[in-house]
Amino acid sequence: MARSGTEVDESAPAADDDDRLTRRLSDHGRRVPLGVQVAERIRADISKGGLQPGEELPSEAEYGERFDVSQRVVRDALRTLNNEGIISTRQGKRAVVGSLRPAAMGNYIRFLVDTDPSAIDELMDFRALLEGHAARLAAERATAEDVAEMRKALSRVLETGDDLEARVPADLRLHELISQACGNRLVDSMLQVLSETLAEERRRGAQITRSKGVGHDETNQQHVALIEAIAAHDGDAAERCAVEIVQRALGYWSSAARHDGS
């Protein structure tokens, strides 16, 4: 039976000796909290067990019995993992494996932009590096099926015209397919975080552009060239097109920033 406190009852039998927590010390000589140890074990279960996003985890009671700790300790561990984006907790339901995206980085980026609007320029530089490399990798690795999906997504972008409510998600989907096709989970994850963070700025920039009577013809041509480069497995051209698209987007957002400041 799990104890109500935070100490482990070392005399209590465990289902598996490997699951018994210890009074472990950190490198600094301090006792490692039980919640931290439980979080480490659950994190290892997810990585070693090959669990997929959306799969349910054991209940708090089951974890408490397994590790011989209180459910409060388990909740602390789950809260930590939820903040890290490793799991997703739901009120009244079991936690599930998260999307495995770097949630902490996304939170940091949003905080940075909220406190320093000029950080958008730095984020766009970072995005250009990632988008360019992702496009190059996609040109090298994309399958015929990947390219077919990109062409469909591109068609949806072109069909939206100046309808921003339809255009922005269609454009995000196209870039999501490219990042997925690059075959690098780290690059894909970071691009998804940037995409979610910059989505609102993307809308604002497009609105300013539309208000000035500027259409999307040039942007459409750049996207067509990007997909054609990927289809032709031309990494140099794909990377160049992707970077140019980001640079043009930066111009939109810079315009939006000047407009807001006027």
C-alpha positions in Angstrom: 0.0 0.0 0.0 1.3 3.5 -0.9 2.2 5.7 2.0 0.6 9.1 2.3 4.0 10.9 2.8 6.9 11.5 0.5 9.2 8.9 1.9 9.5 5.4 0.5 8.6 2.5 2.8 11.6 0.4 2.1 10.2 -2.5 4.0 7.1 -2.8 1.9 7.2 -5.5 -0.8 7.2 -4.3 -4.4 6.0 -6.0 -7.5 9.4 -5.6 -9.0 12.6 -4.7 -7.2 13.6 -2.4 -10.2 10.5 -0.3 -9.4 11.4 0.4 -5.8 12.5 4.0 -5.3 15.5 4.8 -3.2 16.7 7.7 -1.1 19.0 8.7 -3.9 21.2 11.7 -3.7 21.9 14.1 -6.5 25.4 15.1 -7.7 25.2 18.0 -5.2 24.6 15.7 -2.3 20.9 16.5 -1.9 18.1 14.0 -1.8 16.3 13.6 -5.1 12.5 14.2 -4.5 10.3 11.2 -5.0 8.3 13.1 -7.6 11.4 13.6 -9.7 12.3 9.9 -9.4 8.8 8.9 -10.4 8.9 11.3 -13.4 12.2 9.7 -14.5 10.7 6.2 -14.3 7.6 7.2 -16.3 9.7 9.0 -18.8 11.8 5.9 -19.3 8.7 3.7 -19.6 7.5 5.9 -22.5 10.8 5.9 -24.3 11.7 2.2 -23.8 8.1 1.0 -24.2 7.7 2.6 -27.6 4.4 4.2 -26.6 2.9 6.4 -29.2 1.2 9.8 -28.9 -2.3 9.5 -27.5 -1.8 6.2 -25.8 -3.1 6.1 -22.2 -0.8 5.7 -19.2 -1.6 3.7 -16.0 -3.7 5.5 -13.4 -2.3 7.5 -10.5 -3.4 4.7 -8.2 -1.6 2.1 -10.3 1.6 4.2 -10.4 1.3 4.8 -6.6 1.1 1.1 -5.9 3.9 0.3 -8.3 6.3 2.8 -6.8 4.9 2.6 -3.3 4.3 6.3 -3.1 1.3 8.5 -2.5 -0.9 9.6 -5.4 0.1 13.2 -4.5 3.7 12.3 -5.4 2.4 10.7 -8.7 0.5 13.9 -9.5 3.6 15.9 -9.0 5.5 13.7 -11.4 2.7 13.8 -14.0 2.5 17.6 -13.7 6.2 17.8 -14.4 5.9 15.6 -17.5 2.9 17.5 -18.7 4.9 20.8 -18.5 7.7 19.2 -20.5 5.2 18.1 -23.2 5.9 14.5 -22.7 2.4 13.6 -21.6 -1.0 15.3 -21.7 -3.1 15.3 -18.6 -6.9 15.6 -18.7 -9.3 16.3 -15.9 -10.9 13.2 -14.7 -9.2 11.0 -17.2 -5.9 9.1 -17.5 -2.9 10.9 -18.8 -1.8 10.1 -22.3 1.5 10.3 -24.1 1.9 13.8 -25.6 2.8 14.8 -29.1 6.5 14.6 -28.1 7.2 18.2 -29.1 9.5 20.5 -27.1 6.7 22.2 -25.2 9.2 24.0 -22.9 10.9 25.6 -25.9 7.5 26.7 -27.2 6.7 28.3 -23.9 10.0 30.0 -23.8 9.6 31.4 -27.4 6.1 32.7 -26.6 7.4 34.4 -23.5 10.3 35.9 -25.4 8.1 37.3 -28.1 5.6 38.7 -25.5 8.3 40.5 -23.6 10.4 41.6 -26.6 8.6 42.0 -29.9 11.9 42.6 -31.7 12.7 38.9 -31.0 10.5 38.1 -34.1 13.5 38.9 -36.3 15.7 36.4 -34.4 13.0 33.8 -34.6 12.7 34.3 -38.3 16.4 33.9 -38.7 16.1 30.6 -36.7 13.1 29.5 -38.8 15.0 30.3 -42.0 17.8 28.0 -40.9 15.4 25.2 -40.0 13.1 25.6 -43.0 15.9 25.7 -45.5 17.5 22.6 -44.1 14.2 20.8 -43.9 13.4 21.6 -47.5 16.9 20.3 -48.5 16.3 17.1 -46.6 12.8 16.7 -48.0 14.2 17.1 -51.5 16.6 14.2 -50.8 14.2 12.0 -48.9 10.6 12.7 -49.9 8.7 9.8 -51.5 6.4 10.0 -54.4 3.5 9.8 -51.9 5.0 12.7 -49.9 5.2 14.8 -53.0 1.7 14.0 -54.0 0.4 15.1 -50.6 2.4 18.3 -50.9 0.9 19.1 -54.3 -2.6 18.6 -52.9 -1.8 21.0 -50.0 -0.2 23.5 -52.4 -3.4 23.4 -54.5 -5.4 24.2 -51.4 -3.2 27.2 -50.7 -3.5 28.5 -54.2 -7.3 28.1 -54.1 -7.7 30.2 -51.0 -6.8 33.5 -52.7 -7.1 36.3 -50.2 -9.3 34.4 -47.8 -7.0 34.5 -44.7 -9.1 32.3 -42.6 -8.6 29.5 -45.1 -5.1 30.5 -46.4 -3.2 30.6 -43.1 -4.1 27.0 -42.0 -3.6 25.7 -45.6 -0.1 27.3 -45.7 0.7 25.9 -42.3 -0.3 22.4 -43.4 1.9 22.6 -46.5 4.9 23.5 -44.5 4.1 20.8 -42.0 4.2 18.2 -44.7 7.6 19.4 -45.8 9.0 19.3 -42.3 7.6 15.8 -41.8 9.1 14.6 -45.1 12.6 15.8 -44.0 12.9 12.7 -41.9 14.4 14.5 -38.9 12.2 14.4 -35.8 14.1 17.2 -34.1 13.8 19.6 -37.0 10.2 18.7 -37.5 9.4 19.2 -33.8 11.1 22.6 -33.7 9.4 23.8 -36.8 6.0 22.8 -35.4 6.8 24.8 -32.3 7.8 27.8 -34.3 4.7 27.4 -36.6 2.4 27.4 -33.6 4.1 30.4 -32.0 4.2 32.5 -35.1 0.7 31.7 -36.4 -0.8 34.9 -35.0 2.0 37.0 -36.4 1.5 35.3 -39.7 -2.1 36.3 -39.8 -1.4 39.9 -38.7 1.2 40.3 -41.4 -1.1 38.9 -44.1 -3.8 41.3 -43.0 -1.6 44.3 -43.3 -0.4 43.2 -46.7 -4.0 42.8 -47.9 -5.0 46.2 -46.5 -2.3 47.7 -48.7 -3.7 46.0 -51.8 -0.8 43.6 -52.2 -1.8 40.1 -53.4 -0.2 36.7 -52.9 1.0 36.1 -56.4 4.7 36.3 -55.6 4.3 34.1 -52.5 2.3 31.6 -54.5 5.0 31.4 -57.1 7.6 30.9 -54.4 5.6 28.0 -53.0 5.1 26.4 -56.4 8.9 26.6 -57.0 9.6 25.1 -53.6 7.4 22.0 -54.2 8.8 21.6 -57.8 12.3 21.7 -56.4 11.4 19.0 -53.8 9.7 16.9 -56.5 12.9 17.2 -58.6 15.1 16.2 -55.7 17.0 19.5 -56.1 18.2 20.2 -52.6 19.9 23.5 -53.4 16.9 24.9 -55.1 14.5 23.7 -52.4 16.6 25.3 -49.6 16.9 28.6 -51.5 13.1 28.7 -52.1 12.4 28.0 -48.5 14.7 30.7 -47.2 13.2 33.2 -49.7 9.7 32.4 -48.4 10.8 33.1 -44.8 12.5 36.3 -45.8 9.4 37.5 -47.5 7.3 36.6 -44.5 9.7 38.6 -42.3 8.9 41.6 -44.5 5.1 41.1 -43.8 5.7 40.9 -40.0 8.0 43.9 -40.0 5.3 45.8 -41.8 2.8 44.7 -39.2 5.1 45.8 -36.4 5.6 49.3 -37.9 1.8 49.5 -38.4 1.1 48.7 -34.8 3.7 51.2 -33.6 2.3 54.0 -35.7 
